[in-house]
C-alpha cells in the first residue's frame, strides 16, 4: 500500500499582518517505509519558470512490515503514519490535519471510456463538458469500485475531428474519449481508516503511479510519450503519459519484498537479514564483481543467526531473474492494454526504491528495448536528508499535485472543482475495511 497525505490550512498566530500560505504535506505509506514531506507555496519560487518546491519538514519511518516480511497490523501501520506526520509537522512548525492520500494497492486499473451528450444551447459550455464526462463514467460498470481520475484524451463535436478543448465551439453533439482510473472501494476505505486512526482526515485519494510521473518526468517526456515504472517494495506501479496526459495506470503485485524472500531462501537466513543484504549488496549482473565476498549471516544448527559470508555473484544470480520477470510483466501488461512497440511509449523512467539497484537501468534497456533513465523528483529544494532520490517520487508528486489542484479552502469561493476531484469524493463507508486491507496487503 502506498499513500500520500496532504495538510489543510494552518491557523496563524494573532498579530501577524498576513497569514502564511497553507502548509501541504505528502505522506507516502509503503511496505518498506513511511515518508512525510511538508511544503508551503512560496511566491518567490512561484515566479521561477520551473516553480520549484521548498521542503519544510521531513518525517521518515521504517515500516513495521519490513522487519519480518509479514503484513503489518492495523495499529502498527497507523503508528508509523502518525510518527512520520509528527516528525514532519514538528520540523515545519505546523500541525497536519486533513490529508490527500495516494493509492497503489491491488485492483487499481485504467480503462478508456467514451460518452456523448447533446449540447444544450448550441455552443459548448462548461456544463456540457461536465455532462459528457459524466456520461463517459456511467459507461463503465462500477460495482464496488471508485473513480480516482477522469483524464479527457480528446473531444469531438458532431463527429468532427478530435479537439483538445471544446469550450465555446458551436455544435449539437459533444463526444469525449477519456482515461478512467478506478480502485476497489473497500481498499480506499481501508486506507482512510488507517489514516484516520493516525489522527488525520482524508479529503482525496490519487493514484500513486500518476504522482510518480508528475514528480519525475520532464515536460518533453510527458508530451512525447513515456512509461513510468515505480519499483516499490510491495508492488510495481505502471503509468503511461502521452501528450501531457495520463493514458494508463495500474499496479502489479510483485515488488522488492519478493526479491527479499528469494534471497532469504537462497542464503538460508531471516527476512530482515536478507533485506539488509539486498540493500547493501544487491545488484544486477555486470554491475559489480561477482567474486567479491560479503557478510551474509545465516541461520545455524541451533536456529539462530551465525556469522557467514557469500559471494556477490550468488546475490546477483538470485535477484537478476526476478527483476527481469518484473520488467517482462510490465511489458506484457502494456501489450495487454493495447500499447504496441510502434505506437506505445518510446522511453522509460524508473523510480521507487528498486530503481537504486546497481545495473537495473541496463537490465531494463535490454528487457524493454528502449531508452531508460533513473528518475528523481524535479524542482524540489531544501531537502536536508540528502538528495530526494527515486524512492521519494510519489511523495514529491503529491506535493506538486496538491499545489496544482488547490482545495476549496485555498481559493476564492467561486472556484469550481474538477470532475476528477468530485469523482474522488464519491466514496461511501464500507464494512470490513481493515479486513480487506489485512488480506490484500
KAHUZI-V77213 format. One record per backbone hydrogen bond with DSSP energy under -0.5 kcal/mol. CO is the residue of the C=O (numbers start at 0). NH is the residue of the N-H. If there is no record, write none. Layout:
CO	NH
CO	NH
//
This chain:
2	28
12	15
21	40
23	38
24	26
25	27
25	36
26	28
27	29
27	34
31	62
32	29
33	60
34	27
35	58
36	25
37	55
37	56
38	23
40	42
41	45
42	46
43	46
44	47
47	50
52	54
52	380
53	39
56	37
58	35
60	33
62	65
63	66
64	67
64	68
72	76
73	77
74	78
75	79
76	80
77	81
78	82
79	83
80	84
81	85
82	86
83	87
84	88
85	89
86	90
87	91
88	92
88	93
94	96
96	200
98	202
98	203
100	205
102	207
104	107
107	250
108	181
110	112
110	179
112	177
114	175
116	173
117	119
121	170
123	167
124	128
125	129
126	130
127	131
128	132
129	133
130	134
131	135
132	136
133	137
134	138
135	138
136	139
138	140
141	144
143	184
145	182
148	180
149	151
150	178
153	176
154	162
155	174
156	159
162	154
165	168
168	123
171	118
172	157
173	116
174	155
175	114
176	152
176	153
177	112
177	179
178	150
178	180
179	110
179	181
180	147
180	148
181	108
182	145
183	187
184	188
185	189
186	190
187	191
188	192
189	193
190	194
191	195
192	196
193	197
194	199
195	198
200	98
200	202
203	100
205	102
206	209
206	210
207	211
208	212
209	213
210	214
211	215
212	216
214	377
217	221
218	222
219	223
220	224
221	243
221	244
222	242
224	345
225	240
226	228
226	348
227	229
227	238
228	230
228	350
229	231
229	236
230	353
231	255
232	256
234	231
234	236
235	251
236	229
237	249
238	227
239	246
239	247
240	225
241	244
244	241
247	239
249	237
251	235
251	253
254	257
254	258
255	259
256	260
257	261
258	262
259	263
260	264
261	265
262	266
263	267
263	268
267	298
269	273
270	274
271	275
272	276
273	277
274	278
275	279
276	280
276	281
277	281
281	357
283	286
287	289
288	291
289	312
291	311
293	309
297	305
299	302
303	299
305	297
307	295
309	293
310	313
310	314
311	315
312	316
313	317
314	318
315	319
317	321
318	322
319	323
320	324
321	325
322	326
323	327
324	328
325	329
326	330
327	331
328	332
329	333
330	334
331	335
332	336
333	338
334	337
337	339
339	343
345	370
346	226
347	372
348	228
349	374
350	230
351	354
352	355
353	356
356	359
357	283
358	362
359	363
360	364
361	365
362	366
363	367
364	368
370	347
372	349
372	374
378	52
380	54
381	383
383	385
386	388
387	376
388	391
389	351
389	392
391	395
392	396
393	397
394	398
395	399
396	400
397	401
398	402
399	403
400	404
406	409
406	410
407	410
411	414
414	416
417	421
418	422
419	423
420	424
421	424
422	425
424	426
429	432
431	435
432	436
433	437
434	438
435	439
436	440
//
